[in-house]
């Protein structure tokens, strides 16, 4: 029931986006942010709904063993791949994670390249102009 209601709600939302895009014409488009946020929500909710629906079917019908195992694996992946969806589609979150692990150290200024030397404490003299 909930999975069906969720599907109806997302269908209405997507149809609304399509109607809005056609109404605005070529002069304006739907904001990229709206599309990405909707895509994130749709991807996450579709897999949760699918896994939950199969769990409900398992309770009432006899199914093959491999379907039961694949459903359990899918349920685990649902809870583990949500951050992957966010990291793949959300640029600001991805940049924050890269900064958190110091994986984004080099950036260009147009004049030269600035490289930050990692240290235990913040010291402005650690920035080296190359």
N, C-alpha and C positions, 0 to 999 in steps of 0.2 A: 504494500500500500504506500509506504513512505517512498520507496524507490520509484514507483509510478508517478506519485505527486511531484517528486524532485525532477523527473524527466519532463513532465508537463511544464513546470515552472521554467526550466532552462530552455525549453522549446519556445515558450512565449518570449523570453528574454532575447533569444537569438533572432526570432522573427521581428521583434521590436528594433533590434540593431539594423537588420536588413532594410526595414521600412524607413528608418531614420536616415540611413545612408542614401537611399533612393530619393527621399524627399529633399535632402540637402543638395543633391546633385554633385557635380564635379567641383564646384567652387569650394565646398567645405567637406571634410571627411570626419569620420568618427575618430576621436582622439586615440592615439596609439596606446595610451595608458589604459583606457577603457577596454580595449580589445585584449590586452595582455592580462589584465586582472580577471576578465571574464573567462579567458582561456584557462588560466590557472585554476579557477574555481570549477569549471566544467571538467577538466581532466581529473582533478582530485575527487570530485563528487561522483563521476561516472564509475571510477574504479571501486570506490567504497560501496556504491549502490549495487554494482555487479557482484562483488564478493558477498555482501549481506544477503542479496537475493538467493545466491547459490546456497548459503548456509541455511536459509529458510527451507529451500527445496530438499536439502539433505535430511532435515528433521522429519519430513513426511513421506518421502519416496525412497525406494531402494535404488542406489546409484552405484556405478563401478568404483572400485577402490582407488584407481588412479585419479578420478574426478575429485574424490574426497581429499586425497593428498594435495592435488593441485589447488584446491580451494583453501586449504590450510596455508600453503605457501603463498598464495595470492593475498590472503589476509595479513600475513606478516609483511609482505612487500608493500601493501597499502600504507602501513604505518611507517615503513622505512623509506619509501620513495617520495613522500611529500616534500621533504627538504630538497630533494634533487629537482623536483618540478619548480620549486621556488627559485633555486639557484640558476636553473636553466633559463627561466623567463624573466627574472627580476634583476635588472642590471645594477641597481643601487645596493641590493642585498649581496649580490655577487662581489661587487667592489669592496663592500665592508668586510666580507669574509677574507678576501685576498689581502686587504690591509691588516686584518687581525693576525694573519699568519705571516706577515711580511713577505708576501709573494709578489707584490707590486712595488718594487723599489725604484725602478728607473722611470723617469718621465722627461719629455723634451720641453725646453723653454724657448726654442727658436734660436738662441744664442749659443748654447752649448748643452751639455747633458749634465743633469744633477743626479748624484747618487748619494743615497743616505747610508752611512755606515752604521750597522746595528751596534747598539751598546746597551748596557744595563740601565742606565739612567738617561733622561733626556738632556742633551747638551747641544745647543745650537752650533757649536764649533765642529760637530760631527758631519756637517753637510759639506761635501767637497765639490767644488766646481771643476769640471774637467774640460 
